[in-house]
């Protein structure tokens, strides 16, 4: 068992660090590299080999297999394996720090840093993809809003013109279809909540939900009367592009608007607080 003062790269027997070193560095595919690294560190003699001649520790005449050397010379094996693992790292800076035993974490710390960096990279990629998808969806929603608002306004204008000329030729079903398409898209406008409410109010208040009247109180409306009936919906259509454009304002606008709406609601609620009734016996009810 190594003492508490052992270097960071010298994992104690039975520890996770030691187990990983044994599995990694005694893999047959890495034995030649392990021996070459130990020779370079002057821990094994230059004539050491993984073959039958065995490895030869410096200052000793014994010939050992790599497994025997790892068991009998734990500190030398751990130092060599740590250097080999660090040298095999993708990051030269990480390798240098690990091989020197600096940074306080050794090769295991470098390994965890690599895992964390990979996970962070994957997370950033996922966030980037999600952000791009959300942005693409919002651009498509914005495009649809503009297109459907223009289609509804054009259809409604044609209807009003035909209505003022001859109600019998005015095509309200076409207006209703365009209105429903625009309302459905408005209801898909994303948050914040104050923007969703604004879009919902706009959808519910779209003009021409029903055909304009051709007859009132049993009397057929004349041209002047029909012009008066069409005036209100026409003004609403004039204001529609600006109302739809407002929905695309930046988040700061909606934050301030939400604050103003809450302030208005709170003021209204305070002014409408019901008076507590007088429950004194004999009081008027």
Residue frames as qw, qx, qy, qz and C-alpha x, y, z in Angstrom:
[[0.000, 0.890, 0.457, 0.000, 0.00, 0.00, 0.00],
 [0.402, 0.475, -0.031, 0.782, 1.37, 3.41, -0.96],
 [0.268, -0.381, -0.475, 0.747, 1.75, 6.07, 1.68],
 [0.144, 0.852, 0.448, -0.228, -0.49, 9.13, 1.83],
 [0.096, -0.780, 0.245, 0.567, 2.43, 11.18, 0.43],
 [0.577, 0.118, 0.680, 0.437, 2.53, 9.17, -2.82],
 [0.025, 0.176, -0.342, -0.923, 2.38, 11.18, -6.06],
 [0.589, 0.300, 0.213, -0.720, -1.04, 11.87, -7.59],
 [0.639, 0.378, -0.511, -0.433, -0.32, 9.54, -10.50],
 [0.228, 0.193, -0.941, 0.160, 0.50, 6.59, -8.25],
 [0.687, -0.313, -0.190, -0.628, -2.95, 5.14, -7.61],
 [0.415, -0.377, 0.743, -0.365, -3.17, 3.03, -4.42],
 [0.117, 0.023, -0.974, -0.190, -3.66, -0.72, -4.89],
 [0.028, 0.475, 0.865, -0.158, -7.34, -1.56, -5.29],
 [0.138, 0.571, 0.185, -0.788, -8.26, 2.03, -6.17],
 [0.637, 0.681, 0.332, -0.143, -10.17, 3.00, -9.29],
 [0.203, 0.871, -0.388, -0.222, -7.07, 4.80, -10.60],
 [0.309, -0.443, 0.833, 0.118, -4.95, 1.68, -10.17],
 [0.648, 0.283, 0.703, -0.076, -7.56, -0.57, -11.79],
 [0.545, 0.812, 0.094, -0.189, -7.84, 1.68, -14.83],
 [0.024, 0.778, -0.597, -0.195, -4.04, 1.81, -15.17],
 [0.474, -0.196, 0.856, 0.059, -3.81, -1.99, -15.11],
 [0.644, 0.508, 0.563, -0.098, -6.56, -2.44, -17.66],
 [0.410, 0.891, -0.045, -0.189, -5.32, 0.28, -19.98],
 [0.065, 0.805, -0.577, -0.122, -1.53, -0.15, -19.91],
 [0.419, -0.266, 0.867, 0.038, -1.37, -3.95, -19.72],
 [0.773, 0.511, 0.206, -0.315, -3.55, -4.32, -22.77],
 [0.786, -0.015, 0.450, 0.424, -1.48, -6.43, -25.24],
 [0.482, 0.745, 0.266, 0.376, -1.82, -3.71, -27.86],
 [0.052, -0.955, 0.126, -0.262, -0.06, -1.20, -25.56],
 [0.853, -0.449, 0.077, 0.254, 2.66, -3.32, -23.92],
 [0.693, 0.262, 0.099, 0.664, 5.39, -2.26, -26.36],
 [0.040, 0.774, 0.056, 0.630, 4.51, 1.40, -25.80],
 [0.661, -0.741, -0.017, -0.122, 4.49, 0.86, -22.02],
 [0.856, -0.233, 0.089, 0.452, 7.95, -0.68, -22.04],
 [0.497, 0.480, 0.115, 0.713, 9.31, 1.99, -24.39],
 [0.218, -0.849, -0.058, -0.477, 7.93, 4.71, -22.09],
 [0.773, -0.628, 0.047, 0.079, 9.51, 3.09, -19.02],
 [0.785, 0.062, 0.105, 0.608, 12.87, 2.85, -20.81],
 [0.241, 0.676, 0.105, 0.688, 12.63, 6.53, -21.76],
 [0.449, -0.810, 0.023, -0.376, 11.88, 7.39, -18.11],
 [0.299, 0.497, -0.736, 0.350, 14.92, 5.25, -17.05],
 [0.690, -0.316, 0.408, -0.507, 12.73, 2.94, -15.00],
 [0.955, 0.085, 0.284, 0.015, 13.50, -0.10, -17.17],
 [0.437, -0.451, 0.553, 0.548, 16.78, -1.05, -18.82],
 [0.366, 0.539, -0.356, -0.670, 17.19, -0.48, -22.54],
 [0.208, 0.179, -0.919, -0.284, 17.26, -4.23, -23.30],
 [0.423, 0.195, 0.703, -0.538, 13.78, -4.75, -21.80],
 [0.294, 0.031, -0.694, -0.657, 11.25, -6.46, -24.04],
 [0.713, -0.067, 0.229, -0.660, 7.73, -7.79, -23.88],
 [0.776, 0.244, -0.549, -0.193, 8.98, -11.07, -25.27],
 [0.896, -0.249, -0.353, 0.103, 10.41, -14.07, -23.38],
 [0.519, 0.252, -0.384, 0.720, 13.48, -12.07, -22.24],
 [0.376, -0.734, -0.530, 0.197, 11.13, -9.94, -20.14],
 [0.033, 0.914, -0.038, 0.404, 11.49, -6.45, -18.75],
 [0.709, -0.076, -0.384, 0.586, 14.51, -5.52, -16.63],
 [0.264, -0.947, -0.184, -0.003, 14.09, -2.85, -13.94],
 [0.339, 0.737, -0.353, 0.466, 16.97, -0.40, -13.62],
 [0.196, -0.593, 0.613, -0.484, 19.30, -1.40, -10.81],
 [0.772, -0.141, 0.531, -0.319, 18.03, -4.99, -10.74],
 [0.010, 0.334, -0.870, -0.362, 19.12, -8.18, -12.46],
 [0.466, 0.265, 0.800, -0.270, 15.66, -9.75, -12.38],
 [0.149, -0.018, -0.636, -0.757, 13.68, -10.42, -15.52],
 [0.305, 0.331, 0.685, -0.573, 9.94, -9.95, -15.17],
 [0.169, 0.540, 0.707, 0.424, 6.82, -10.03, -17.27],
 [0.056, -0.432, -0.093, -0.895, 4.98, -6.75, -17.62],
 [0.641, -0.583, -0.349, -0.356, 2.34, -8.00, -15.17],
 [0.770, -0.339, -0.334, 0.426, 5.00, -8.96, -12.61],
 [0.357, 0.178, -0.094, 0.912, 6.69, -5.59, -13.02],
 [0.312, -0.548, -0.214, -0.746, 3.35, -3.83, -12.41],
 [0.761, -0.537, -0.347, -0.105, 2.78, -5.90, -9.25],
 [0.774, -0.286, -0.215, 0.522, 6.31, -5.63, -7.76],
 [0.329, -0.091, 0.023, 0.940, 7.19, -2.09, -8.82],
 [0.099, 0.747, 0.653, -0.068, 3.84, -0.37, -8.36],
 [0.077, -0.827, -0.054, 0.555, 5.16, 3.19, -8.22],
 [0.183, -0.362, 0.602, 0.688, 7.33, 2.84, -11.34],
 [0.177, 0.361, 0.850, 0.341, 4.49, 1.18, -13.25],
 [0.048, 0.815, 0.526, -0.236, 1.97, 3.83, -12.15],
 [0.112, -0.713, 0.173, 0.670, 4.32, 6.65, -13.16],
 [0.169, -0.151, 0.743, 0.630, 4.96, 5.11, -16.57],
 [0.132, 0.510, 0.833, 0.170, 1.30, 4.28, -17.21],
 [0.011, 0.829, 0.344, -0.441, 0.21, 7.77, -16.20],
 [0.096, -0.575, 0.392, 0.712, 2.72, 9.30, -18.61],
 [0.160, 0.080, 0.856, 0.486, 1.62, 6.95, -21.39],
 [0.100, 0.683, 0.721, -0.051, -2.07, 7.79, -20.87],
 [0.023, -0.821, -0.104, 0.561, -1.31, 11.51, -20.79],
 [0.146, -0.400, 0.587, 0.689, 0.83, 11.30, -23.92],
 [0.138, 0.291, 0.877, 0.357, -2.04, 9.53, -25.68],
 [0.128, 0.682, 0.499, -0.519, -4.40, 12.40, -24.79],
 [0.433, 0.706, 0.421, 0.369, -5.88, 14.55, -27.58],
 [0.058, -0.984, -0.011, -0.171, -4.74, 17.70, -25.75],
 [0.648, 0.337, -0.395, 0.556, -0.95, 18.34, -25.46],
 [0.149, -0.575, 0.328, -0.734, -1.59, 20.81, -22.62],
 [0.842, -0.371, 0.068, -0.387, -3.57, 18.21, -20.72],
 [0.933, 0.115, -0.271, 0.207, -0.89, 15.62, -21.39],
 [0.391, 0.491, -0.419, 0.656, 1.89, 17.84, -20.08],
 [0.405, -0.530, 0.297, -0.683, 0.00, 18.73, -16.92],
 [0.938, -0.227, -0.019, -0.262, -0.95, 15.10, -16.22],
 [0.845, 0.248, -0.349, 0.320, 2.50, 13.68, -16.85],
 [0.231, 0.486, -0.444, 0.716, 4.01, 16.15, -14.42],
 [0.399, -0.394, -0.761, 0.326, 1.52, 15.25, -11.71],
 [0.018, -0.031, -0.184, 0.982, 0.47, 18.93, -11.53],
 [0.420, -0.257, -0.376, -0.785, -3.04, 20.30, -11.24],
 [0.386, -0.209, 0.646, -0.625, -3.81, 18.12, -8.25],
 [0.821, 0.145, 0.201, -0.514, -6.02, 15.70, -10.24],
 [0.418, -0.268, 0.832, 0.249, -3.62, 13.53, -12.24],
 [0.061, 0.022, -0.793, -0.606, -4.71, 11.53, -15.27],
 [0.003, 0.513, 0.855, -0.082, -8.16, 10.79, -13.81],
 [0.055, 0.696, 0.245, -0.673, -8.83, 14.53, -13.54],
 [0.070, 0.376, -0.530, -0.757, -7.74, 14.95, -17.15],
 [0.007, -0.215, -0.934, -0.286, -10.04, 12.11, -18.15],
 [0.033, 0.666, 0.670, -0.325, -13.01, 13.73, -16.41],
 [0.042, 0.615, -0.078, -0.784, -12.16, 17.08, -17.96],
 [0.044, 0.129, -0.755, -0.641, -12.26, 15.44, -21.38],
 [0.023, -0.447, -0.893, -0.052, -15.63, 13.85, -20.63],
 [0.004, 0.713, 0.431, -0.553, -17.04, 17.14, -19.33],
 [0.034, 0.480, -0.342, -0.807, -15.74, 19.05, -22.34],
 [0.041, -0.098, -0.869, -0.483, -17.32, 16.50, -24.68],
 [0.035, -0.599, -0.783, 0.167, -20.62, 16.71, -22.80],
 [0.000, 0.677, 0.152, -0.720, -20.49, 20.52, -22.85],
 [0.026, 0.270, -0.588, -0.762, -19.81, 20.47, -26.58],
 [0.058, -0.322, -0.903, -0.278, -22.73, 18.13, -27.19],
 [0.041, -0.680, -0.602, 0.417, -24.99, 20.32, -25.02],
 [0.011, 0.571, -0.123, -0.811, -23.97, 23.47, -26.86],
 [0.046, 0.039, -0.773, -0.632, -24.61, 21.75, -30.18],
 [0.067, -0.502, -0.862, -0.015, -28.04, 20.64, -28.99],
 [0.035, -0.703, -0.359, 0.613, -28.87, 24.13, -27.70],
 [0.005, 0.400, -0.402, -0.824, -27.73, 25.64, -30.98],
 [0.069, -0.175, -0.865, -0.465, -29.87, 23.23, -32.98],
 [0.076, -0.626, -0.742, 0.228, -32.87, 23.88, -30.73],
 [0.033, -0.640, -0.106, 0.760, -32.40, 27.64, -30.97],
 [0.046, 0.217, -0.598, -0.770, -32.14, 27.47, -34.76],
 [0.070, -0.366, -0.897, -0.236, -35.27, 25.30, -34.96],
 [0.060, -0.701, -0.556, 0.443, -37.23, 27.71, -32.75],
 [0.017, -0.537, 0.171, 0.826, -35.98, 30.67, -34.80],
 [0.043, -0.002, -0.776, -0.629, -36.97, 28.93, -38.04],
 [0.067, -0.542, -0.838, 0.013, -40.44, 28.17, -36.65],
 [0.045, -0.719, -0.324, 0.613, -40.92, 31.79, -35.60],
 [0.003, -0.357, 0.440, 0.824, -39.76, 33.07, -38.99],
 [0.070, -0.231, -0.869, -0.432, -42.25, 30.75, -40.69],
 [0.082, -0.660, -0.692, 0.280, -45.02, 31.89, -38.32],
 [0.042, -0.611, -0.013, 0.790, -44.16, 35.54, -39.05],
 [0.025, 0.131, -0.666, -0.734, -44.27, 34.86, -42.79],
 [0.088, -0.432, -0.878, -0.185, -47.64, 33.16, -42.50],
 [0.068, -0.676, -0.488, 0.548, -49.06, 35.99, -40.40],
 [0.022, 0.483, -0.233, -0.844, -48.06, 38.59, -42.96],
 [0.090, -0.014, -0.800, -0.594, -49.35, 36.52, -45.88],
 [0.123, -0.502, -0.856, -0.016, -52.67, 35.61, -44.23],
 [0.034, -0.641, -0.329, 0.692, -53.28, 39.15, -42.99],
 [0.085, 0.349, -0.415, -0.836, -52.76, 40.45, -46.53],
 [0.127, -0.184, -0.887, -0.405, -55.05, 37.74, -47.97],
 [0.086, -0.599, -0.739, 0.295, -57.80, 38.46, -45.45],
 [0.002, 0.598, 0.106, -0.794, -57.59, 42.20, -45.98],
 [0.095, 0.185, -0.614, -0.761, -57.71, 41.84, -49.76],
 [0.145, -0.341, -0.904, -0.213, -60.68, 39.45, -49.61],
 [0.098, -0.638, -0.594, 0.480, -62.49, 41.67, -47.12],
 [0.023, 0.455, -0.141, -0.879, -61.89, 44.79, -49.22],
 [0.148, -0.044, -0.763, -0.628, -63.36, 43.07, -52.26],
 [0.158, -0.498, -0.848, 0.087, -66.36, 42.02, -50.17],
 [0.055, -0.614, -0.355, 0.703, -66.96, 45.57, -48.90],
 [0.083, 0.291, -0.408, -0.861, -66.74, 47.01, -52.40],
 [0.209, -0.204, -0.853, -0.432, -69.21, 44.43, -53.71],
 [0.149, -0.537, -0.751, 0.355, -71.49, 44.95, -50.71],
 [0.036, 0.528, 0.130, -0.839, -71.71, 48.68, -51.24],
 [0.206, 0.184, -0.578, -0.768, -72.49, 48.10, -54.93],
 [0.753, -0.095, -0.358, -0.544, -74.88, 45.12, -54.61],
 [0.509, -0.433, 0.655, -0.353, -75.10, 42.91, -51.48],
 [0.940, 0.160, 0.182, -0.239, -76.28, 39.99, -53.57],
 [0.774, 0.539, -0.285, 0.173, -72.90, 39.73, -55.27],
 [0.140, -0.748, 0.556, -0.334, -70.81, 40.03, -52.07],
 [0.818, 0.072, -0.570, 0.029, -68.96, 36.76, -51.26],
 [0.449, -0.712, 0.364, -0.398, -68.86, 36.53, -47.47],
 [0.983, -0.161, 0.074, 0.041, -67.92, 32.78, -47.34],
 [0.712, 0.452, -0.192, 0.501, -64.54, 33.71, -48.87],
 [0.090, -0.730, 0.306, -0.605, -64.11, 36.38, -46.18],
 [0.805, -0.487, 0.179, -0.287, -65.01, 33.89, -43.45],
 [0.964, 0.086, -0.067, 0.242, -62.44, 31.34, -44.73],
 [0.479, 0.558, -0.255, 0.628, -59.64, 33.95, -44.85],
 [0.366, -0.697, 0.235, -0.569, -60.64, 35.29, -41.44],
 [0.928, -0.344, 0.085, -0.119, -60.55, 31.81, -39.84],
 [0.851, 0.269, -0.162, 0.421, -57.11, 31.09, -41.35],
 [0.195, 0.637, -0.286, 0.689, -55.67, 34.33, -39.95],
 [0.610, -0.609, 0.177, -0.475, -57.32, 33.81, -36.54],
 [0.984, -0.149, -0.057, 0.075, -55.88, 30.28, -36.27],
 [0.676, 0.371, -0.231, 0.593, -52.36, 31.57, -36.98],
 [0.134, -0.697, 0.222, -0.669, -52.77, 34.41, -34.48],
 [0.813, -0.500, 0.087, -0.287, -53.63, 31.86, -31.79],
 [0.939, 0.039, -0.117, 0.321, -50.24, 30.19, -32.42],
 [0.204, 0.803, -0.280, 0.484, -48.23, 33.32, -31.58],
 [0.704, -0.127, -0.567, 0.408, -45.72, 32.37, -28.83],
 [0.467, -0.789, -0.301, 0.264, -45.19, 33.96, -25.43],
 [0.025, -0.021, -0.730, 0.683, -44.67, 35.94, -23.35],
 [0.069, 0.512, 0.838, -0.177, -48.21, 35.69, -22.02],
 [0.142, 0.668, 0.187, -0.706, -48.98, 39.38, -22.62],
 [0.167, 0.356, -0.595, -0.701, -48.20, 38.91, -26.33],
 [0.031, -0.203, -0.963, -0.173, -50.35, 35.78, -26.50],
 [0.112, 0.619, 0.624, -0.464, -53.25, 37.73, -24.97],
 [0.166, 0.589, -0.160, -0.774, -52.79, 40.53, -27.51],
 [0.133, 0.160, -0.818, -0.537, -52.82, 38.03, -30.38],
 [0.016, 0.378, 0.921, -0.093, -55.90, 36.32, -28.95],
 [0.160, 0.659, 0.368, -0.636, -57.77, 39.65, -28.65],
 [0.169, 0.468, -0.449, -0.742, -56.79, 40.51, -32.21],
 [0.064, -0.053, -0.944, -0.318, -58.05, 37.14, -33.47],
 [0.049, 0.531, 0.800, -0.275, -61.37, 37.53, -31.65],
 [0.123, 0.728, 0.219, -0.637, -61.82, 41.12, -32.88],
 [0.233, -0.050, 0.649, 0.723, -61.15, 40.56, -36.58],
 [0.423, 0.314, 0.071, -0.847, -63.82, 42.44, -38.60],
 [0.632, 0.222, -0.423, -0.610, -66.61, 40.86, -40.63],
 [0.249, -0.123, 0.940, -0.199, -67.36, 37.73, -38.59],
 [0.423, 0.500, 0.739, -0.161, -70.84, 37.81, -40.22],
 [0.292, 0.457, 0.504, 0.673, -72.22, 39.23, -43.49],
 [0.050, 0.149, 0.178, -0.971, -73.22, 42.87, -43.39],
 [0.373, 0.496, 0.705, -0.344, -77.02, 43.39, -43.52],
 [0.105, 0.205, 0.582, 0.780, -78.85, 44.06, -46.77],
 [0.369, -0.607, -0.474, -0.520, -82.16, 44.68, -45.00],
 [0.167, -0.030, -0.643, 0.747, -82.94, 46.33, -41.65],
 [0.289, 0.330, 0.540, -0.718, -86.37, 46.43, -40.03],
 [0.555, 0.521, 0.647, -0.050, -87.91, 45.11, -43.22],
 [0.337, 0.911, -0.021, -0.239, -86.40, 47.89, -45.33],
 [0.845, 0.282, 0.086, 0.445, -83.80, 47.27, -48.01],
 [0.402, -0.692, 0.071, 0.595, -80.70, 49.36, -47.24],
 [0.515, 0.856, 0.040, 0.013, -79.81, 51.95, -49.85],
 [0.711, 0.456, -0.217, 0.489, -76.33, 52.80, -51.11],
 [0.041, -0.714, 0.331, -0.615, -75.71, 55.46, -48.45],
 [0.781, -0.485, 0.220, -0.327, -76.81, 53.13, -45.66],
 [0.979, 0.068, -0.041, 0.188, -74.58, 50.34, -46.97],
 [0.454, 0.620, -0.297, 0.567, -71.65, 52.74, -47.13],
 [0.384, -0.671, 0.335, -0.539, -72.25, 53.54, -43.48],
 [0.952, -0.248, 0.123, -0.127, -72.37, 49.84, -42.59],
 [0.882, 0.295, -0.111, 0.351, -69.05, 49.23, -44.40],
 [0.105, 0.862, -0.277, 0.411, -67.25, 52.16, -42.79],
 [0.635, -0.638, 0.385, -0.204, -66.50, 50.45, -39.45],
 [0.941, -0.020, 0.287, 0.181, -65.10, 47.20, -40.92],
 [0.618, 0.688, -0.035, 0.379, -63.09, 49.26, -43.42],
 [0.129, -0.859, 0.354, -0.346, -61.43, 51.26, -40.63],
 [0.810, -0.427, 0.398, -0.060, -60.66, 48.03, -38.77],
 [0.894, 0.313, 0.161, 0.276, -59.00, 46.63, -41.90],
 [0.312, 0.851, -0.198, 0.373, -56.88, 49.80, -42.18],
 [0.385, -0.750, 0.451, -0.293, -55.57, 49.25, -38.64],
 [0.988, -0.106, 0.092, -0.059, -54.93, 45.51, -39.08],
 [0.757, 0.457, -0.282, 0.371, -51.41, 45.60, -40.62],
 [0.010, 0.669, -0.445, 0.595, -50.11, 47.72, -37.76],
 [0.755, -0.429, 0.286, -0.406, -51.72, 45.47, -35.15],
 [0.991, 0.096, -0.034, 0.090, -50.15, 42.36, -36.69],
 [0.532, 0.596, -0.338, 0.498, -46.77, 44.11, -36.99],
 [0.346, -0.700, 0.359, -0.512, -46.91, 45.03, -33.30],
 [0.953, -0.261, 0.081, -0.128, -46.89, 41.35, -32.38],
 [0.857, 0.286, -0.149, 0.402, -43.32, 41.15, -33.70],
 [0.089, -0.896, 0.259, -0.350, -41.99, 43.76, -31.25],
 [0.435, 0.371, -0.729, 0.377, -38.91, 42.82, -29.14],
 [0.564, -0.375, -0.710, 0.193, -39.25, 41.12, -25.72],
 [0.230, -0.123, -0.383, 0.886, -38.52, 44.35, -23.82],
 [0.321, -0.190, -0.233, -0.898, -41.65, 45.95, -25.24],
 [0.662, -0.338, -0.584, -0.325, -43.82, 43.10, -24.01],
 [0.506, -0.216, -0.615, 0.565, -42.20, 43.16, -20.58],
 [0.002, 0.044, 0.198, -0.979, -43.07, 46.84, -20.16],
 [0.487, -0.206, -0.402, -0.747, -46.54, 46.30, -21.57],
 [0.627, -0.307, -0.716, 0.033, -47.13, 43.48, -19.08],
 [0.308, -0.189, -0.500, 0.787, -46.07, 45.75, -16.22],
 [0.215, -0.043, -0.054, -0.974, -48.47, 48.47, -17.41],
 [0.586, -0.258, -0.580, -0.504, -51.36, 46.03, -17.75],
 [0.554, -0.308, -0.701, 0.328, -50.79, 44.63, -14.27],
 [0.137, -0.118, -0.318, 0.931, -50.61, 48.16, -12.86],
 [0.380, -0.138, -0.281, -0.870, -53.87, 49.07, -14.61],
 [0.632, -0.303, -0.682, -0.208, -55.58, 45.93, -13.29],
 [0.452, -0.248, -0.620, 0.591, -54.35, 46.52, -9.75],
 [0.052, 0.024, 0.126, -0.990, -55.54, 50.15, -9.85],
 [0.518, -0.196, -0.444, -0.704, -58.95, 49.09, -11.16],
 [0.622, -0.296, -0.722, 0.064, -59.32, 46.37, -8.55],
 [0.283, -0.172, -0.504, 0.797, -58.43, 48.80, -5.77],
 [0.231, -0.017, -0.037, -0.972, -61.09, 51.24, -6.99],
 [0.652, -0.159, -0.465, -0.578, -63.73, 48.52, -7.18],
 [0.222, 0.036, -0.883, 0.411, -63.17, 46.98, -3.75],
 [0.434, -0.571, -0.559, -0.416, -66.66, 46.22, -2.39],
 [0.233, -0.514, 0.390, -0.727, -67.65, 47.93, 0.85],
 [0.214, -0.073, -0.936, 0.270, -68.05, 45.55, 3.76],
 [0.401, -0.563, -0.469, -0.550, -71.75, 45.44, 4.60],
 [0.230, -0.390, 0.497, -0.740, -72.93, 46.67, 7.98],
 [0.524, -0.184, -0.827, -0.091, -74.02, 43.63, 9.97],
 [0.072, -0.043, 0.580, -0.810, -75.15, 45.59, 12.99],
 [0.048, 0.481, 0.873, -0.069, -78.63, 44.43, 14.04],
 [0.134, 0.803, 0.420, -0.400, -81.25, 46.73, 12.68],
 [0.113, -0.477, 0.400, 0.774, -78.98, 48.10, 9.93],
 [0.670, 0.535, 0.007, -0.514, -80.52, 48.58, 6.51],
 [0.670, -0.046, 0.690, 0.270, -80.02, 45.67, 4.13]]
